[in-house]
């Protein structure tokens, strides 16, 4: 009976440990709504590392900047918030900085940030979308079509990013942005 009791006690302790163990999650970039994972080079993949205080601070700062842009429309305030994160090498951060500059009408600087984002991550779909919208606004419809084709290759023609840029391209040139 003592062997059965020992096994039962071990099973009960294991079950208790699994139930009460803290849930550890890593923050990943959903289409630029959530911050990207840590960009620490030379370390284990972010899926293999528990997020630390720096990741939590970054995620909080990223979400605050995102809200500044999309909830309040305060693009000028979002730029220093994003730069203060110290992750200019993140495609998601560089893309939002470019987006903010574009919305402020500073197209040359927006272009620099979009290109920085794509250099960091050539598969960053949101950057292809926003840079494609930049191309439309600049009258570069062929370039915007190239961006649309990249989005189709990366995420398909049913994605929100594809539909948004396709809708902008369907508008007559010079009819004004509706995005």
C-alpha positions as CSV (number, residue, x, y, z in Angstrom):
1,X,0.0,0.0,0.0
2,X,2.9,2.4,0.7
3,X,4.1,2.0,-2.9
4,X,0.6,3.1,-4.1
5,X,0.5,6.0,-1.7
6,X,3.9,7.2,-2.9
7,X,2.8,7.1,-6.6
8,X,-0.4,8.8,-5.8
9,X,1.4,11.5,-3.8
10,X,3.9,12.0,-6.6
11,X,1.1,12.3,-9.2
12,X,-0.8,14.7,-6.9
13,X,2.3,16.9,-6.5
14,X,2.9,16.9,-10.2
15,X,-0.7,17.8,-11.0
16,X,-0.6,20.6,-8.4
17,X,2.6,22.0,-9.8
18,X,1.1,22.0,-13.3
19,X,-2.1,23.7,-12.2
20,X,-0.4,26.4,-10.1
21,X,2.6,27.1,-12.3
22,X,2.7,30.6,-13.7
23,X,1.9,31.0,-17.4
24,X,4.9,32.4,-19.3
25,X,4.2,33.9,-22.7
26,X,6.4,35.6,-25.2
27,X,5.1,38.7,-26.9
28,X,5.1,38.5,-30.7
29,X,4.1,41.0,-33.4
30,X,0.6,40.6,-34.6
31,X,0.1,42.9,-37.5
32,X,1.8,45.7,-35.6
33,X,-0.8,45.8,-32.9
34,X,1.5,44.0,-30.4
35,X,5.2,44.6,-30.0
36,X,7.7,42.3,-31.8
37,X,9.8,39.8,-29.9
38,X,13.1,40.9,-28.5
39,X,15.8,41.5,-31.1
40,X,18.7,40.2,-29.0
41,X,21.2,38.7,-31.4
42,X,23.4,35.8,-30.4
43,X,20.9,34.6,-27.8
44,X,18.4,31.8,-28.0
45,X,15.3,32.3,-30.2
46,X,12.7,34.3,-28.3
47,X,10.4,31.3,-28.2
48,X,13.1,29.6,-26.1
49,X,13.7,32.4,-23.7
50,X,11.4,33.7,-20.9
51,X,10.6,37.3,-21.4
52,X,12.3,39.6,-19.0
53,X,11.7,43.0,-17.5
54,X,13.1,44.6,-20.6
55,X,10.6,42.8,-22.9
56,X,7.8,43.8,-20.6
57,X,8.9,47.4,-20.6
58,X,9.3,47.4,-24.4
59,X,5.8,45.8,-24.9
60,X,4.2,48.4,-22.6
61,X,6.0,51.3,-24.5
62,X,5.2,49.8,-27.9
63,X,1.5,49.5,-27.0
64,X,1.4,53.1,-25.6
65,X,3.0,54.4,-28.9
66,X,0.5,52.3,-30.9
67,X,-2.4,53.8,-29.0
68,X,-0.9,57.3,-29.5
69,X,-1.0,56.7,-33.2
70,X,-4.2,54.7,-33.8
71,X,-6.4,55.8,-30.9
72,X,-5.5,59.4,-30.6
73,X,-4.0,60.2,-34.0
74,X,-1.1,62.1,-32.4
75,X,1.6,61.1,-34.9
76,X,4.1,63.7,-33.7
77,X,4.0,62.4,-30.1
78,X,4.3,58.8,-31.2
79,X,7.6,59.3,-33.0
80,X,9.7,60.1,-29.8
81,X,7.8,57.4,-28.0
82,X,8.8,54.8,-30.6
83,X,12.4,56.1,-30.8
84,X,12.7,56.0,-27.0
85,X,12.1,52.2,-27.1
86,X,15.6,51.8,-28.5
87,X,14.5,49.2,-31.0
88,X,14.9,51.2,-34.3
89,X,16.2,47.9,-35.8
90,X,12.8,46.3,-35.3
91,X,10.7,46.3,-38.5
92,X,7.5,46.9,-36.5
93,X,8.9,50.0,-34.8
94,X,10.6,51.4,-37.9
95,X,7.3,50.9,-39.8
96,X,5.3,52.8,-37.3
97,X,7.8,55.6,-37.3
98,X,7.6,55.7,-41.1
99,X,3.8,55.6,-40.8
100,X,3.8,58.5,-38.4
101,X,6.0,60.6,-40.6
102,X,3.8,59.8,-43.6
103,X,0.7,60.9,-41.8
104,X,2.5,64.2,-40.8
105,X,3.3,64.7,-44.5
106,X,7.1,64.2,-44.2
107,X,7.3,61.8,-47.1
108,X,11.1,61.7,-47.5
109,X,11.7,60.7,-43.8
110,X,8.8,58.3,-44.0
111,X,10.5,56.6,-47.0
112,X,13.8,56.2,-45.0
113,X,12.0,54.5,-42.1
114,X,10.0,52.2,-44.4
115,X,13.2,51.2,-46.2
116,X,14.9,50.6,-42.8
117,X,12.0,48.4,-41.8
118,X,12.2,46.3,-45.0
119,X,15.9,46.0,-44.7
120,X,15.4,44.6,-41.2
121,X,12.6,42.3,-42.3
122,X,11.9,42.0,-46.0
123,X,8.8,39.9,-45.2
124,X,7.1,42.5,-42.9
125,X,3.7,42.7,-44.5
126,X,2.5,45.8,-42.7
127,X,5.6,47.7,-44.1
128,X,4.8,46.6,-47.6
129,X,1.2,47.8,-47.1
130,X,2.1,51.2,-45.6
131,X,5.0,51.8,-48.0
132,X,2.6,50.9,-50.8
133,X,0.1,53.5,-49.6
134,X,3.0,55.9,-49.5
135,X,3.7,55.0,-53.1
136,X,0.1,55.7,-54.1
137,X,0.2,59.0,-52.3
138,X,3.3,59.9,-54.3
139,X,1.7,58.9,-57.6
140,X,4.0,55.9,-58.0
141,X,1.3,53.4,-59.0
142,X,3.7,50.9,-60.6
143,X,5.7,50.8,-57.4
144,X,2.5,50.4,-55.4
145,X,1.5,47.5,-57.6
146,X,4.9,45.9,-56.9
147,X,4.2,46.3,-53.1
148,X,0.7,44.8,-53.6
149,X,2.3,41.8,-55.4
150,X,4.7,41.3,-52.5
151,X,1.8,41.4,-50.0
152,X,0.0,38.7,-52.1
153,X,3.1,36.5,-52.1
154,X,3.6,36.9,-48.4
155,X,0.1,36.8,-46.9
156,X,-2.3,36.2,-49.8
157,X,-4.9,38.3,-51.5
158,X,-7.5,37.9,-48.7
159,X,-5.3,39.6,-46.1
160,X,-6.4,43.0,-44.7
161,X,-3.1,44.5,-45.9
162,X,-3.7,43.3,-49.5
163,X,-7.3,44.6,-49.5
164,X,-6.3,48.0,-48.2
165,X,-3.6,48.6,-50.7
166,X,-5.7,47.2,-53.6
167,X,-8.6,49.5,-52.7
168,X,-6.2,52.5,-52.7
169,X,-4.9,51.5,-56.1
170,X,-8.5,51.1,-57.5
171,X,-9.1,54.8,-56.8
172,X,-8.6,57.2,-59.7
173,X,-5.2,59.0,-59.5
174,X,-5.5,62.3,-57.8
175,X,-8.8,61.5,-56.2
176,X,-7.3,61.9,-52.8
177,X,-6.5,59.3,-50.1
178,X,-9.2,57.4,-48.5
179,X,-6.9,55.5,-46.1
